Amino acid sequence: MECPKCGTWNPDDRRTCWRCGAPLPKPQTKKKRSQLIFMNLPLWVWGLLAAMFLFWILSRFLY
Ligand SMILES: [Zn+2]
């Protein structure tokens, strides 16, 4: 990223500018999306799970 103070490019893993020592903003992480990967399942997966759950409930009552 570029230093907000002097505009010098710095590696993303650096916390301070190598040239002027100014603190660099934290790089934007993409972990939020991976944490919600369970919610990003396709709709047919949820439908399949719901169908299996309903079938399991019905089988409990029928037999
Ligand atoms: Zn700088």
N, CA, C, O and the ligand as a Tripos MOL2 file, in Angstrom:
@<TRIPOS>MOLECULE
protein
  253   251    64     0     0
PROTEIN
NO_CHARGES

@<TRIPOS>ATOM
      1 N           0.8460   -1.1890    0.0000 N.3       1 MET1
      2 CA          0.0000    0.0000    0.0000 C.3       1 MET1
      3 C           0.8860    1.2440    0.0000 C.2       1 MET1
      4 O           2.0830    1.1610    0.2720 O.2       1 MET1
      5 N           0.3060    2.3660   -0.2980 N.am      2 GLU2
      6 CA          1.0660    3.6200   -0.3050 C.3       2 GLU2
      7 C           0.9290    4.3180    1.0430 C.2       2 GLU2
      8 O          -0.1340    4.3090    1.6640 O.2       2 GLU2
      9 N           2.0190    4.9150    1.4710 N.am      3 CYS3
     10 CA          2.0060    5.6400    2.7390 C.3       3 CYS3
     11 C           1.0710    6.8450    2.6240 C.2       3 CYS3
     12 O           1.1840    7.6250    1.6790 O.2       3 CYS3
     13 N           0.1510    7.0030    3.5770 N.am      4 PRO4
     14 CA         -0.7610    8.1600    3.5040 C.3       4 PRO4
     15 C          -0.0460    9.4850    3.7480 C.2       4 PRO4
     16 O          -0.5980   10.5470    3.4600 O.2       4 PRO4
     17 N           1.1690    9.4320    4.2740 N.am      5 LYS5
     18 CA          1.8760   10.6710    4.6090 C.3       5 LYS5
     19 C           2.7840   11.1230    3.4670 C.2       5 LYS5
     20 O           2.7320   12.2770    3.0430 O.2       5 LYS5
     21 N           3.6290   10.1910    2.9650 N.am      6 CYS6
     22 CA          4.5950   10.5810    1.9570 C.3       6 CYS6
     23 C           4.3290    9.9160    0.6090 C.2       6 CYS6
     24 O           4.9730   10.2550   -0.3840 O.2       6 CYS6
     25 N           3.3920    8.9770    0.5640 N.am      7 GLY7
     26 CA          3.0360    8.3650   -0.7120 C.3       7 GLY7
     27 C           3.9830    7.2840   -1.1690 C.2       7 GLY7
     28 O           3.8600    6.8020   -2.2960 O.2       7 GLY7
     29 N           4.9230    6.8850   -0.3360 N.am      8 THR8
     30 CA          5.8660    5.8290   -0.7100 C.3       8 THR8
     31 C           5.1910    4.4780   -0.5950 C.2       8 THR8
     32 O           4.4360    4.2140    0.3410 O.2       8 THR8
     33 N           5.4830    3.6160   -1.5820 N.am      9 TRP9
     34 CA          4.8760    2.2850   -1.5480 C.3       9 TRP9
     35 C           5.5280    1.4540   -0.4670 C.2       9 TRP9
     36 O           6.7490    1.4800   -0.3070 O.2       9 TRP9
     37 N           4.7190    0.7150    0.2770 N.am     10 ASN10
     38 CA          5.2110   -0.1880    1.3130 C.3      10 ASN10
     39 C           4.5850   -1.5540    1.1110 C.2      10 ASN10
     40 O           3.4600   -1.6670    0.6240 O.2      10 ASN10
     41 N           5.3280   -2.6000    1.4930 N.am     11 PRO11
     42 CA          4.7120   -3.9340    1.4590 C.3      11 PRO11
     43 C           3.4910   -3.9930    2.3710 C.2      11 PRO11
     44 O           3.4050   -3.2670    3.3620 O.2      11 PRO11
     45 N           2.5540   -4.8620    2.0250 N.am     12 ASP12
     46 CA          1.2930   -4.9110    2.7660 C.3      12 ASP12
     47 C           1.4790   -5.3700    4.2060 C.2      12 ASP12
     48 O           0.6670   -5.0460    5.0730 O.2      12 ASP12
     49 N           2.5570   -6.1320    4.4670 N.am     13 ASP13
     50 CA          2.7210   -6.6550    5.8210 C.3      13 ASP13
     51 C           3.4180   -5.6730    6.7430 C.2      13 ASP13
     52 O           3.5760   -5.9490    7.9320 O.2      13 ASP13
     53 N           3.8390   -4.5260    6.2140 N.am     14 ARG14
     54 CA          4.4990   -3.5310    7.0590 C.3      14 ARG14
     55 C           3.4650   -2.6830    7.7840 C.2      14 ARG14
     56 O           2.4340   -2.3140    7.2230 O.2      14 ARG14
     57 N           3.7640   -2.3850    9.0370 N.am     15 ARG15
     58 CA          2.8440   -1.5690    9.8310 C.3      15 ARG15
     59 C           3.2470   -0.1030    9.8290 C.2      15 ARG15
     60 O           2.4260    0.7710   10.1060 O.2      15 ARG15
     61 N           4.5080    0.1650    9.5180 N.am     16 THR16
     62 CA          4.9790    1.5540    9.4650 C.3      16 THR16
     63 C           5.7070    1.7700    8.1480 C.2      16 THR16
     64 O           6.2610    0.8350    7.5700 O.2      16 THR16
     65 N           5.6980    3.0040    7.6850 N.am     17 CYS17
     66 CA          6.3710    3.3400    6.4360 C.3      17 CYS17
     67 C           7.8760    3.1900    6.6010 C.2      17 CYS17
     68 O           8.4590    3.6410    7.5870 O.2      17 CYS17
     69 N           8.4960    2.5410    5.6050 N.am     18 TRP18
     70 CA          9.9500    2.3360    5.7190 C.3      18 TRP18
     71 C          10.7080    3.6240    5.4790 C.2      18 TRP18
     72 O          11.8910    3.7130    5.8050 O.2      18 TRP18
     73 N          10.0550    4.6180    4.9200 N.am     19 ARG19
     74 CA         10.7580    5.8400    4.5770 C.3      19 ARG19
     75 C          10.5920    6.9220    5.6520 C.2      19 ARG19
     76 O          11.5750    7.5100    6.1030 O.2      19 ARG19
     77 N           9.3460    7.1800    6.0570 N.am     20 CYS20
     78 CA          9.1150    8.2500    7.0220 C.3      20 CYS20
     79 C           8.6760    7.7330    8.3820 C.2      20 CYS20
     80 O           8.6000    8.5070    9.3360 O.2      20 CYS20
     81 N           8.3850    6.4390    8.4920 N.am     21 GLY21
     82 CA          8.0370    5.8770    9.7920 C.3      21 GLY21
     83 C           6.6130    6.1250   10.2150 C.2      21 GLY21
     84 O           6.2410    5.8080   11.3450 O.2      21 GLY21
     85 N           5.7990    6.6880    9.3290 N.am     22 ALA22
     86 CA          4.4100    6.9340    9.6850 C.3      22 ALA22
     87 C           3.6510    5.6110    9.7770 C.2      22 ALA22
     88 O           3.9130    4.6950    8.9970 O.2      22 ALA22
     89 N           2.7280    5.5020   10.7070 N.am     23 PRO23
     90 CA          1.9460    4.2590   10.8190 C.3      23 PRO23
     91 C           1.0410    4.0860    9.6060 C.2      23 PRO23
     92 O           0.4040    5.0310    9.1400 O.2      23 PRO23
     93 N           1.0040    2.8620    9.1110 N.am     24 LEU24
     94 CA          0.2020    2.5630    7.9310 C.3      24 LEU24
     95 C          -1.1390    1.9900    8.3540 C.2      24 LEU24
     96 O          -1.2090    1.2750    9.3540 O.2      24 LEU24
     97 N          -2.1960    2.2800    7.6260 N.am     25 PRO25
     98 CA         -3.5020    1.6930    7.9540 C.3      25 PRO25
     99 C          -3.4590    0.1960    7.7530 C.2      25 PRO25
    100 O          -2.7290   -0.3200    6.9060 O.2      25 PRO25
    101 N          -4.2520   -0.4830    8.5460 N.am     26 LYS26
    102 CA         -4.2710   -1.9420    8.4640 C.3      26 LYS26
    103 C          -4.8400   -2.3860    7.1220 C.2      26 LYS26
    104 O          -5.8340   -1.8360    6.6480 O.2      26 LYS26
    105 N          -4.2080   -3.3770    6.5180 N.am     27 PRO27
    106 CA         -4.7420   -3.8630    5.2400 C.3      27 PRO27
    107 C          -6.1110   -4.4880    5.4400 C.2      27 PRO27
    108 O          -6.3830   -5.1340    6.4520 O.2      27 PRO27
    109 N          -6.9550   -4.2810    4.4570 N.am     28 GLN28
    110 CA         -8.3190   -4.7910    4.5620 C.3      28 GLN28
    111 C          -8.3110   -6.3030    4.4240 C.2      28 GLN28
    112 O          -7.8610   -6.8520    3.4180 O.2      28 GLN28
    113 N          -8.8100   -6.9520    5.4390 N.am     29 THR29
    114 CA         -8.8380   -8.4060    5.4290 C.3      29 THR29
    115 C         -10.1230   -8.9010    4.7840 C.2      29 THR29
    116 O         -11.1580   -8.2350    4.8160 O.2      29 THR29
    117 N         -10.0270  -10.0730    4.2050 N.am     30 LYS30
    118 CA        -11.1960  -10.6690    3.5600 C.3      30 LYS30
    119 C         -11.7000  -11.8580    4.3550 C.2      30 LYS30
    120 O         -12.3250  -12.7730    3.8200 O.2      30 LYS30
    121 N         -11.4060  -11.8170    5.6700 N.am     31 LYS31
    122 CA        -11.7900  -12.9640    6.4840 C.3      31 LYS31
    123 C         -13.2850  -12.9700    6.7860 C.2      31 LYS31
    124 O         -13.8600  -14.0160    7.0870 O.2      31 LYS31
    125 N         -13.9170  -11.7870    6.7040 N.am     32 LYS32
    126 CA        -15.3340  -11.7400    7.0530 C.3      32 LYS32
    127 C         -16.1600  -12.6350    6.1430 C.2      32 LYS32
    128 O         -17.1190  -13.2720    6.5790 O.2      32 LYS32
    129 N         -15.7710  -12.6730    4.8610 N.am     33 ARG33
    130 CA        -16.5370  -13.4770    3.9230 C.3      33 ARG33
    131 C         -16.3440  -14.9570    4.1850 C.2      33 ARG33
    132 O         -17.2850  -15.7430    4.0700 O.2      33 ARG33
    133 N         -15.0980  -15.3490    4.5470 N.am     34 SER34
    134 CA        -14.8550  -16.7600    4.7820 C.3      34 SER34
    135 C         -15.5630  -17.2390    6.0400 C.2      34 SER34
    136 O         -15.9120  -18.4150    6.1510 O.2      34 SER34
    137 N         -15.7770  -16.3220    6.9970 N.am     35 GLN35
    138 CA        -16.4770  -16.7280    8.2030 C.3      35 GLN35
    139 C         -17.9470  -17.0120    7.9090 C.2      35 GLN35
    140 O         -18.5850  -17.8080    8.5980 O.2      35 GLN35
    141 N         -18.4690  -16.3610    6.8930 N.am     36 LEU36
    142 CA        -19.8770  -16.5460    6.5510 C.3      36 LEU36
    143 C         -20.0350  -17.4940    5.3740 C.2      36 LEU36
    144 O         -21.0370  -17.4460    4.6610 O.2      36 LEU36
    145 N         -19.0310  -18.3660    5.1700 N.am     37 ILE37
    146 CA        -19.1110  -19.2570    4.0100 C.3      37 ILE37
    147 C         -20.2720  -20.2360    4.1790 C.2      37 ILE37
    148 O         -20.8420  -20.7100    3.1960 O.2      37 ILE37
    149 N         -20.6140  -20.5310    5.4230 N.am     38 PHE38
    150 CA        -21.7290  -21.4440    5.6580 C.3      38 PHE38
    151 C         -23.0450  -20.8190    5.2110 C.2      38 PHE38
    152 O         -23.9640  -21.5200    4.7870 O.2      38 PHE38
    153 N         -23.1270  -19.4950    5.3100 N.am     39 MET39
    154 CA        -24.3430  -18.8130    4.8790 C.3      39 MET39
    155 C         -24.3720  -18.6000    3.3740 C.2      39 MET39
    156 O         -25.4230  -18.2790    2.8180 O.2      39 MET39
    157 N         -23.2380  -18.7720    2.7060 N.am     40 ASN40
    158 CA        -23.1840  -18.5570    1.2670 C.3      40 ASN40
    159 C         -23.4570  -19.8210    0.4770 C.2      40 ASN40
    160 O         -23.2020  -19.8710   -0.7270 O.2      40 ASN40
    161 N         -23.9720  -20.8370    1.1410 N.am     41 LEU41
    162 CA        -24.2800  -22.0750    0.4320 C.3      41 LEU41
    163 C         -25.3740  -21.8160   -0.5930 C.2      41 LEU41
    164 O         -26.2420  -20.9680   -0.3850 O.2      41 LEU41
    165 N         -25.3280  -22.5480   -1.7000 N.am     42 PRO42
    166 CA        -26.3910  -22.3820   -2.6970 C.3      42 PRO42
    167 C         -27.7530  -22.7170   -2.1100 C.2      42 PRO42
    168 O         -27.8640  -23.4490   -1.1260 O.2      42 PRO42
    169 N         -28.7710  -22.1710   -2.7290 N.am     43 LEU43
    170 CA        -30.1190  -22.3480   -2.1800 C.3      43 LEU43
    171 C         -30.5600  -23.8120   -2.2250 C.2      43 LEU43
    172 O         -31.2940  -24.2760   -1.3520 O.2      43 LEU43
    173 N         -30.0970  -24.5450   -3.2690 N.am     44 TRP44
    174 CA        -30.5410  -25.9380   -3.3830 C.3      44 TRP44
    175 C         -29.9570  -26.7950   -2.2710 C.2      44 TRP44
    176 O         -30.5290  -27.8290   -1.9260 O.2      44 TRP44
    177 N         -28.8130  -26.3760   -1.6970 N.am     45 VAL45
    178 CA        -28.2510  -27.1250   -0.5760 C.3      45 VAL45
    179 C         -29.1640  -26.9840    0.6310 C.2      45 VAL45
    180 O         -29.4480  -27.9600    1.3260 O.2      45 VAL45
    181 N         -29.6190  -25.7670    0.8730 N.am     46 TRP46
    182 CA        -30.5480  -25.5540    1.9960 C.3      46 TRP46
    183 C         -31.8550  -26.2990    1.7420 C.2      46 TRP46
    184 O         -32.4420  -26.8610    2.6670 O.2      46 TRP46
    185 N         -32.3120  -26.3050    0.4860 N.am     47 GLY47
    186 CA        -33.5260  -27.0380    0.1570 C.3      47 GLY47
    187 C         -33.3620  -28.5180    0.4030 C.2      47 GLY47
    188 O         -34.2630  -29.1790    0.9190 O.2      47 GLY47
    189 N         -32.1960  -29.0370    0.0270 N.am     48 LEU48
    190 CA        -31.9280  -30.4560    0.2410 C.3      48 LEU48
    191 C         -31.8800  -30.7830    1.7230 C.2      48 LEU48
    192 O         -32.4260  -31.7960    2.1620 O.2      48 LEU48
    193 N         -31.2230  -29.9200    2.4950 N.am     49 LEU49
    194 CA        -31.1590  -30.1310    3.9400 C.3      49 LEU49
    195 C         -32.5450  -30.0700    4.5530 C.2      49 LEU49
    196 O         -32.8770  -30.8730    5.4250 O.2      49 LEU49
    197 N         -33.3640  -29.1160    4.1010 N.am     50 ALA50
    198 CA        -34.7190  -28.9930    4.6270 C.3      50 ALA50
    199 C         -35.5310  -30.2260    4.2670 C.2      50 ALA50
    200 O         -36.2950  -30.7310    5.0900 O.2      50 ALA50
    201 N         -35.3690  -30.7170    3.0290 N.am     51 ALA51
    202 CA        -36.1090  -31.9090    2.6100 C.3      51 ALA51
    203 C         -35.6940  -33.1210    3.4340 C.2      51 ALA51
    204 O         -36.5370  -33.9180    3.8440 O.2      51 ALA51
    205 N         -34.3870  -33.2570    3.6760 N.am     52 MET52
    206 CA        -33.9220  -34.3870    4.4840 C.3      52 MET52
    207 C         -34.4500  -34.2740    5.9170 C.2      52 MET52
    208 O         -34.8160  -35.2720    6.5370 O.2      52 MET52
    209 N         -34.4830  -33.0540    6.4230 N.am     53 PHE53
    210 CA        -34.9730  -32.8560    7.7820 C.3      53 PHE53
    211 C         -36.4560  -33.1920    7.8650 C.2      53 PHE53
    212 O         -36.8940  -33.8510    8.8080 O.2      53 PHE53
    213 N         -37.2310  -32.7400    6.8780 N.am     54 LEU54
    214 CA        -38.6570  -33.0450    6.8770 C.3      54 LEU54
    215 C         -38.8830  -34.5490    6.7460 C.2      54 LEU54
    216 O         -39.7510  -35.1150    7.4110 O.2      54 LEU54
    217 N         -38.0880  -35.1940    5.8760 N.am     55 PHE55
    218 CA        -38.2240  -36.6380    5.7070 C.3      55 PHE55
    219 C         -37.9090  -37.3620    7.0070 C.2      55 PHE55
    220 O         -38.5560  -38.3510    7.3510 O.2      55 PHE55
    221 N         -36.8960  -36.8570    7.7350 N.am     56 TRP56
    222 CA        -36.5250  -37.4750    9.0000 C.3      56 TRP56
    223 C         -37.6470  -37.2990   10.0230 C.2      56 TRP56
    224 O         -37.9610  -38.2230   10.7740 O.2      56 TRP56
    225 N         -38.2480  -36.1070   10.0490 N.am     57 ILE57
    226 CA        -39.3460  -35.8620   10.9830 C.3      57 ILE57
    227 C         -40.5310  -36.7700   10.6520 C.2      57 ILE57
    228 O         -41.1220  -37.3800   11.5420 O.2      57 ILE57
    229 N         -40.8730  -36.8530    9.3570 N.am     58 LEU58
    230 CA        -42.0110  -37.6740    8.9550 C.3      58 LEU58
    231 C         -41.7610  -39.1400    9.2670 C.2      58 LEU58
    232 O         -42.6710  -39.8420    9.7070 O.2      58 LEU58
    233 N         -40.5300  -39.6130    9.0420 N.am     59 SER59
    234 CA        -40.2250  -41.0060    9.3150 C.3      59 SER59
    235 C         -40.3240  -41.3000   10.8070 C.2      59 SER59
    236 O         -40.6260  -42.4260   11.2020 O.2      59 SER59
    237 N         -40.0720  -40.3000   11.6260 N.am     60 ARG60
    238 CA        -40.1890  -40.4970   13.0720 C.3      60 ARG60
    239 C         -41.6600  -40.7000   13.4570 C.2      60 ARG60
    240 O         -41.9730  -41.4660   14.3680 O.2      60 ARG60
    241 N         -42.5500  -40.0050   12.7520 N.am     61 PHE61
    242 CA        -43.9660  -40.1010   13.0920 C.3      61 PHE61
    243 C         -44.6200  -41.3270   12.4440 C.2      61 PHE61
    244 O         -45.5280  -41.9280   13.0180 O.2      61 PHE61
    245 N         -44.1550  -41.6880   11.2560 N.am     62 LEU62
    246 CA        -44.8120  -42.7610   10.5120 C.3      62 LEU62
    247 C         -44.4400  -44.1330   11.0610 C.2      62 LEU62
    248 O         -45.2640  -45.0470   11.0830 O.2      62 LEU62
    249 N         -43.2010  -44.2680   11.4990 N.am     63 TYR63
    250 CA        -42.7650  -45.5850   11.9470 C.3      63 TYR63
    251 C         -42.5490  -45.6400   13.4510 C.2      63 TYR63
    252 O         -42.1790  -46.6860   13.9840 O.2      63 TYR63
    253 ZN          5.8090    7.4590    4.4860 Zn       64 ZN64
@<TRIPOS>BOND
     1     1     2 1
     2     2     3 1
     3     3     4 2
     4     3     5 am
     5     5     6 1
     6     6     7 1
     7     7     8 2
     8     7     9 am
     9     9    10 1
    10    10    11 1
    11    11    12 2
    12    11    13 am
    13    13    14 1
    14    14    15 1
    15    15    16 2
    16    15    17 am
    17    17    18 1
    18    18    19 1
    19    19    20 2
    20    19    21 am
    21    21    22 1
    22    22    23 1
    23    23    24 2
    24    23    25 am
    25    25    26 1
    26    26    27 1
    27    27    28 2
    28    27    29 am
    29    29    30 1
    30    30    31 1
    31    31    32 2
    32    31    33 am
    33    33    34 1
    34    34    35 1
    35    35    36 2
    36    35    37 am
    37    37    38 1
    38    38    39 1
    39    39    40 2
    40    39    41 am
    41    41    42 1
    42    42    43 1
    43    43    44 2
    44    43    45 am
    45    45    46 1
    46    46    47 1
    47    47    48 2
    48    47    49 am
    49    49    50 1
    50    50    51 1
    51    51    52 2
    52    51    53 am
    53    53    54 1
    54    54    55 1
    55    55    56 2
    56    55    57 am
    57    57    58 1
    58    58    59 1
    59    59    60 2
    60    59    61 am
    61    61    62 1
    62    62    63 1
    63    63    64 2
    64    63    65 am
    65    65    66 1
    66    66    67 1
    67    67    68 2
    68    67    69 am
    69    69    70 1
    70    70    71 1
    71    71    72 2
    72    71    73 am
    73    73    74 1
    74    74    75 1
    75    75    76 2
    76    75    77 am
    77    77    78 1
    78    78    79 1
    79    79    80 2
    80    79    81 am
    81    81    82 1
    82    82    83 1
    83    83    84 2
    84    83    85 am
    85    85    86 1
    86    86    87 1
    87    87    88 2
    88    87    89 am
    89    89    90 1
    90    90    91 1
    91    91    92 2
    92    91    93 am
    93    93    94 1
    94    94    95 1
    95    95    96 2
    96    95    97 am
    97    97    98 1
    98    98    99 1
    99    99   100 2
   100    99   101 am
   101   101   102 1
   102   102   103 1
   103   103   104 2
   104   103   105 am
   105   105   106 1
   106   106   107 1
   107   107   108 2
   108   107   109 am
   109   109   110 1
   110   110   111 1
   111   111   112 2
   112   111   113 am
   113   113   114 1
   114   114   115 1
   115   115   116 2
   116   115   117 am
   117   117   118 1
   118   118   119 1
   119   119   120 2
   120   119   121 am
   121   121   122 1
   122   122   123 1
   123   123   124 2
   124   123   125 am
   125   125   126 1
   126   126   127 1
   127   127   128 2
   128   127   129 am
   129   129   130 1
   130   130   131 1
   131   131   132 2
   132   131   133 am
   133   133   134 1
   134   134   135 1
   135   135   136 2
   136   135   137 am
   137   137   138 1
   138   138   139 1
   139   139   140 2
   140   139   141 am
   141   141   142 1
   142   142   143 1
   143   143   144 2
   144   143   145 am
   145   145   146 1
   146   146   147 1
   147   147   148 2
   148   147   149 am
   149   149   150 1
   150   150   151 1
   151   151   152 2
   152   151   153 am
   153   153   154 1
   154   154   155 1
   155   155   156 2
   156   155   157 am
   157   157   158 1
   158   158   159 1
   159   159   160 2
   160   159   161 am
   161   161   162 1
   162   162   163 1
   163   163   164 2
   164   163   165 am
   165   165   166 1
   166   166   167 1
   167   167   168 2
   168   167   169 am
   169   169   170 1
   170   170   171 1
   171   171   172 2
   172   171   173 am
   173   173   174 1
   174   174   175 1
   175   175   176 2
   176   175   177 am
   177   177   178 1
   178   178   179 1
   179   179   180 2
   180   179   181 am
   181   181   182 1
   182   182   183 1
   183   183   184 2
   184   183   185 am
   185   185   186 1
   186   186   187 1
   187   187   188 2
   188   187   189 am
   189   189   190 1
   190   190   191 1
   191   191   192 2
   192   191   193 am
   193   193   194 1
   194   194   195 1
   195   195   196 2
   196   195   197 am
   197   197   198 1
   198   198   199 1
   199   199   200 2
   200   199   201 am
   201   201   202 1
   202   202   203 1
   203   203   204 2
   204   203   205 am
   205   205   206 1
   206   206   207 1
   207   207   208 2
   208   207   209 am
   209   209   210 1
   210   210   211 1
   211   211   212 2
   212   211   213 am
   213   213   214 1
   214   214   215 1
   215   215   216 2
   216   215   217 am
   217   217   218 1
   218   218   219 1
   219   219   220 2
   220   219   221 am
   221   221   222 1
   222   222   223 1
   223   223   224 2
   224   223   225 am
   225   225   226 1
   226   226   227 1
   227   227   228 2
   228   227   229 am
   229   229   230 1
   230   230   231 1
   231   231   232 2
   232   231   233 am
   233   233   234 1
   234   234   235 1
   235   235   236 2
   236   235   237 am
   237   237   238 1
   238   238   239 1
   239   239   240 2
   240   239   241 am
   241   241   242 1
   242   242   243 1
   243   243   244 2
   244   243   245 am
   245   245   246 1
   246   246   247 1
   247   247   248 2
   248   247   249 am
   249   249   250 1
   250   250   251 1
   251   251   252 2
@<TRIPOS>SUBSTRUCTURE
     1 MET1         2 RESIDUE 1 A MET
     2 GLU2         6 RESIDUE 1 A GLU
     3 CYS3        10 RESIDUE 1 A CYS
     4 PRO4        14 RESIDUE 1 A PRO
     5 LYS5        18 RESIDUE 1 A LYS
     6 CYS6        22 RESIDUE 1 A CYS
     7 GLY7        26 RESIDUE 1 A GLY
     8 THR8        30 RESIDUE 1 A THR
     9 TRP9        34 RESIDUE 1 A TRP
    10 ASN10       38 RESIDUE 1 A ASN
    11 PRO11       42 RESIDUE 1 A PRO
    12 ASP12       46 RESIDUE 1 A ASP
    13 ASP13       50 RESIDUE 1 A ASP
    14 ARG14       54 RESIDUE 1 A ARG
    15 ARG15       58 RESIDUE 1 A ARG
    16 THR16       62 RESIDUE 1 A THR
    17 CYS17       66 RESIDUE 1 A CYS
    18 TRP18       70 RESIDUE 1 A TRP
    19 ARG19       74 RESIDUE 1 A ARG
    20 CYS20       78 RESIDUE 1 A CYS
    21 GLY21       82 RESIDUE 1 A GLY
    22 ALA22       86 RESIDUE 1 A ALA
    23 PRO23       90 RESIDUE 1 A PRO
    24 LEU24       94 RESIDUE 1 A LEU
    25 PRO25       98 RESIDUE 1 A PRO
    26 LYS26      102 RESIDUE 1 A LYS
    27 PRO27      106 RESIDUE 1 A PRO
    28 GLN28      110 RESIDUE 1 A GLN
    29 THR29      114 RESIDUE 1 A THR
    30 LYS30      118 RESIDUE 1 A LYS
    31 LYS31      122 RESIDUE 1 A LYS
    32 LYS32      126 RESIDUE 1 A LYS
    33 ARG33      130 RESIDUE 1 A ARG
    34 SER34      134 RESIDUE 1 A SER
    35 GLN35      138 RESIDUE 1 A GLN
    36 LEU36      142 RESIDUE 1 A LEU
    37 ILE37      146 RESIDUE 1 A ILE
    38 PHE38      150 RESIDUE 1 A PHE
    39 MET39      154 RESIDUE 1 A MET
    40 ASN40      158 RESIDUE 1 A ASN
    41 LEU41      162 RESIDUE 1 A LEU
    42 PRO42      166 RESIDUE 1 A PRO
    43 LEU43      170 RESIDUE 1 A LEU
    44 TRP44      174 RESIDUE 1 A TRP
    45 VAL45      178 RESIDUE 1 A VAL
    46 TRP46      182 RESIDUE 1 A TRP
    47 GLY47      186 RESIDUE 1 A GLY
    48 LEU48      190 RESIDUE 1 A LEU
    49 LEU49      194 RESIDUE 1 A LEU
    50 ALA50      198 RESIDUE 1 A ALA
    51 ALA51      202 RESIDUE 1 A ALA
    52 MET52      206 RESIDUE 1 A MET
    53 PHE53      210 RESIDUE 1 A PHE
    54 LEU54      214 RESIDUE 1 A LEU
    55 PHE55      218 RESIDUE 1 A PHE
    56 TRP56      222 RESIDUE 1 A TRP
    57 ILE57      226 RESIDUE 1 A ILE
    58 LEU58      230 RESIDUE 1 A LEU
    59 SER59      234 RESIDUE 1 A SER
    60 ARG60      238 RESIDUE 1 A ARG
    61 PHE61      242 RESIDUE 1 A PHE
    62 LEU62      246 RESIDUE 1 A LEU
    63 TYR63      250 RESIDUE 1 A TYR
    64 ZN64       253 GROUP 0 **** ****
